Amino acid sequence: MENTTLPSSSPSRLGTLARSLGPGIMAAAAAVGGSHLVASTKAGAIYGWQLAILILLVNLLKYPFFKAGVQYTVGTKTSLVEGYFNLGKPYLILFALLSVISSVVNTAALLMFSASLLAYFIPFDLSMTTLSIIVLVTCLSILFVGHYKALDALSKIIMVVLTITTLIAVAIAFGNPVTPEPDFVSPSPWTLAAIGFIVVTMGWMPAPIEISSLTSMWLKSQCRDQEVTPKSALFDFNVGYIGTAILALVFVSLGALLLHGSGVELQASGVGFSHQLIGLYASTIGEWSRYLVAVIAFFCIFGSTITVIDGYSRVITESQRLLRKDQTIHPMTNQIWMLVVSLSALFIVVFLAKALLPMLNFAMVLAFITTPFFALLNFILVTRTPLPAELAVGPKLKALSIVGLIYLFGFLALFVWWKWFM
């Protein structure tokens, strides 16, 4: 009888796919922060299931512009940041300024958010400053010691834990939904009063378009460490992006099942709302579930914190290199920017905590206003740049991009009208 064996050197398909995951998962970890834990859950809490279809639609309409980061980087072996520079120096200057502002303010908000949630797991009282320093030192230690590979591995762990724990929480919530008050009437989201909430939620779902440049930088780094094909890069991106869309619906479910019709007045701040959600879940399901939801909330925000520090520092470093017309840049430069961003954020948390909300609102408005324009830049880059066939923009994706641009600029007009003229 003939003895046949499979070559031991043949890698399994599952292992190959797992190794290809990286930048897309990191982008998901950056996106699944306040937009999911707070905005999606509040959407369910206030309006029940009414906004679920709209949230899915928003993810679909933004898909081409996030995908552009993968198409352009793999197709040209350069980053989106370099693409902006090639379109014109003013575009890169605008992008760099936005990145510096967003990096510091968003890191400060996420740092305070992470620190407040970390307090759930520490059996004794610590000040917000001490907790923030613990979170920050942990993030920087991981990034300085492990660099890209450490962030890659950590992002995968965070997304796996986050997905599993969130699905468990929703399964429990389906078995123990809140009983609406007898006279409760679900409010309609299709009114003038709801425009503000919908505009901000949809504008930041799953994340501002600028996150595509972070994905581009991570992908460029991955290409230096391993072979990346168009197929593997697109697979990684789709897993991360579709995962964020599914998780958005899962958080809507949490809000709809636990809070919709409960009569509970929702906290306005993200930190306050997350603590309120943990407490309400414990009172509805049982005290044992408090730490389950606390883990979900913490991993949401900690994952966003570490990826935002790394990603924004990378794009700022790249912008500096291009504006100074340097061929290469010292390896320490990126770490210096990480320290600058982190220490600036810590300074805001310690000394300007009361000013953080206005700063965050300013950063959100600035990112929201610039999002359609960077989406347009991404579209121009992938449609005007010769790309391999498997990365080129086909007729269907081009049509979706045009619809997406109409949506983004339409929402911008609606936001301007609501913010300054209504």
ABEGO torsion letter per residue (X at the ends): XBBBBBBAABBBAAAAAAAABBAAAAAAAAABBAAAAAAAAAAAAAAEAAAAAAAAAAAAAAAAAAAAAAAAAAAAGBBAAAAAAAAEAAAAAAAAAAAAAAAAAAAAAAAAAAAAAAAAABABBBBAAAAAAAAAAAAAAAAAAAEAAAAAAAAAAAAAAAAAAAAAAAAAAAABBBBBBAABBBBBABBAAAAAAAAAAAAAOABBAAAAAAAAAAAAAAAAABBBBAAAAAAAAAAAAAAAAAAAAAAAAAAAAAABGAGBBBBABAAAAAAAAAAAAAAAAEAAAAAAAAAAAAAAAAAAAAAAAAAAAAAAAAAAAAAAGBABBBAAAAAAAAAAAAAAAAAAAAAAAAAAAAAAAAAAAAAAAAAAAAAAAAAAAAAABBBBAAABBBAAAAAAAAAAAAAAAAAAAAAAAAAAAX
